[in-house]
């Protein structure tokens, strides 16, 4: 346990990344991948390797992030956004014609780009009269660079619901590597962000943080819910992953509006 704690402290001191908030079982699985890859017998040996070869931090940070995502993943969630959530937001913001959306833990960008495509389809020519701010963040610089390029293979399109297949055909080039149209790429702004350490965006209308909280210890969830509540405008929406359930102690702050899709609305408390 001393070697384990010393390794976490070293990572925190040298890279400013506090891993104590993550579930230990998750961390050990991910770190063990790097130990095996670098033929390190234990955590002490890996700590020495990090001191000797600081470039090892890049593959280590890559190993600690989850990058499996797809376009329009969980089609029923996107259908709820398309048919109920986004129309409500667009109607509520029609006077100022400004919408702020944040995709937290965006990986290679499939989620925010899916939202950008959906907003283009919902607004049509009226989109040019709106100020759309779609922010997408992740810890993994490699994934963010891939997201900015907007080029995807077939894996990113697995399981796309039939209702969205026409949109994929409209905005992507054909072929094994599909390039997203520049007009969609220009709608999304990507940046590196640590959810637990960096300031959160403000005055958000919609916040998607799907399949991220499951990797944090439960006692950290309340801290994040509080931050989400501050980040959202009154009446803004929070979308969690299908396996993530908001604690009952926070139900007054975020009443559920779509139980099956884990969509909540920020309330004044």
N, C-alpha and C positions, 0 to 999 in steps of 0.2 A: 504493500500500500504506500510506503514511503516513496518508492520509485515512481509510482503512478502520480501521486500528488506533486512530486518534484517536476515531472514532465509537464503537467498542466500549468504549473507556476511558470516554468520556463517559456512555454508558448505564450502565456499572458504577458510576461515581461518583454519578450522579444518581438511579438507581433500584435500586442494589445488585444488579443482575442481571449475572452474569458469563457472557457468551456465548461465551467462548473454548473451552468444552467442547463446543460444538455443531460439527457438521461444517460447514466453511466453505461448501461448495457449497449446502447447505440454507439457511444463513444468508443468503447473497447472494441466492438466489431470493426468499426471504421479504422481505428488506429492499428489494429492487428493486420489489416490489409497492407499497410505501409511497412510494418515490421517484417512481414513475410517477403514483400517485394524487395526490401533492402537487406534481407538476411540478418536481421537484428534478433538476438536471442531474447531480449527483454526490453522493458521501457527505459532502463538506464542506458542501455546501448543505443537505443534510438535517440535519446536526449543528447548523447555525445555526437551522434551523427548530425543532428540538427545544428550543433555548434560548429562542427567541422565543415558542413555543407549547407549553408543557409538556403541554397536554391531548392533544397528538399521541401521547404515550406509550401511551395506552389502545389506539387502533387498531394501534399498532406491536406491543404485546404480544399483541394478538389475532392479528396476522399471524404471530407466531412460535410459535403453538401449533397443534397438529393436533387438530381437533375432530370428525373423521368417525368415528362409531361407531354401533352399532345394538344393539337388544335381542337377546340370545342370539347375538351375533356369533360366527362359527365354531362352528356347532352341535355338531360332534364334540367340541370342547373342553368345551362345557357338558355334553354327554352323559357325558364322562369324569368331570367334577366331580359330576354327579348320581348316577352309578352306582357310582363307585369312591372318589373322593377325599373327598367330603363324608361319605359313610357311615363311612369309616375315621376321620375326625376326630370325628364325632359319637359314635362308639363309644369312642374314646380319651378324650374329654372328658365322658363321661356321668356320671362321679362328681361333678365340680364343676359341670357344666351351664353352662359358659361357653365362648364361642367368639369369637375376635378375628380379623377379616378386614379387609384393607386393599386397596382398589382405587386404585393410583397412576396418575395421568394419566387421571382418570375422565371428562374432557370434560363432556358434558351429563348424565351420570349413568346412561346405559343399562346399563353393565356392573354397577355395584353394585346397581342396582334388580333386574336379572336374578337376581343372587345372592340378594337378599332374597326374591324370589318363590320361587326354588327351595328355600330353607330353609323357608319357610312350607309348601310342598307336602311336603317330606320329613318334617317334624316334626308337621305337623297340630296338633291340640289341645295336644300336648306343648310347643309353642313357648313358651307362657306360663310354663313352668317353667325356661326357659333365659335366661341373660343374654347377649344377642347384641350384639356391638359391631362394626358395619359402618362403617368409616371410608372416605371417598372424598375424594381430594384432586386438585387441579389448580392450575396457575398462573393460569388465565384466570378472572377474577372474573365476567365476563359469562356464561361457561358454567356456573359454579357457581350463579349466580342462577337460570339456566334450570333447572338440575338440581333445585334446591330447590322450584321450582314444580311439577315433575312433569307437565308438559304437552308432548305430542309430536305431530308430524305423521307422515304416512305413511312418510317417509324412514327414521325410526327403527325401522320394523318390516319393512323390506325383507329378504327372505331368511330370515325366521324359520322354523326347521325345523318340519315338521308336528307333531312331538311336543310343541312348546311353544305352538302356536297356541291351544289351549284355555286355557292359563294367561293368555295375552294377553287373551282374551275375558273371563276371570274377573276380572281386576284393572284393566282399563281401560274407561272409558266409550267408547261407539261414536262415530263421526263423524270428520271430517277432522282435528280436534284432539282427541287422546285424553288424558283426565286419569287419572293413576295413583291408585289407591285410597290414602286417607290411612294406612291400617294398614301399607302397604308403605313409604310415604314416611317414616313415623315410625321405621322400622328403620335408616335410613341417616343418618349424620352427615357433612356436607360442610364442608371448610375449604380455604383456599388454602395451597399448599405448594410450595416449590421443592425438587425432588428432590436437587439438588446442594449446596444451601446450608443447608437447614433440618434439624433433628434428625428422625430417623425414629421412627415408633411402635415400641413394644417388645412383647415377649411375644406375637407374632402366631402364629396357627395357619395362616393362608392369606394369601399375598401375591400379588396379580395386578399385574404391570407389563408389559402387552402393548403392543407397537408403540410403545414409548417409547425404548428403548435405541438403536434404529436411527438416531436423530437426534443421538446423541452420538459423539464421536470414540472409537475403539476403546480407546485407552489409559485412558479414564475407566471402561470397563466393569468392570475389576477393582476399582476403588474402590467402585463400586455393589454388586457382588457381595459384597464384604466387609461393607458396610453392611446388605445384605439378610440375610446370615448372622447378624449380631448381632441384627437385628430379629425374626427368627423363633425360635420355641421349638424345642427339639429335636424332630425328627419333623415339623415344620411344612412346608408345601408352597409352592413358588415356581412361578408360571405366567408364562411369557414368550410373546411373540407368535410366530406361525407362521413369520416370517422371521428370528427371533432365535435364535441357537444359542449355548448356553453354551460358553465356552472350555474346552478339555480340561484346562487347568491348574486349573480350578475343579471338575472332576468329582468329586474326593474330598470336596469340601465340599457339593456338590449332586448326588448320584447321580440319574440319570434314572429316572423311574418310568413315564412315558408318552412314549415317544420321538416319536411322531407329533404329539402335542399339546403338546410342549415343556413338560412338567410335571416338576418336580424336587422332591426331598425333602431337607431340611436334615439333614446328618449331623454328628455330633460328630467333630472332628478334633483 
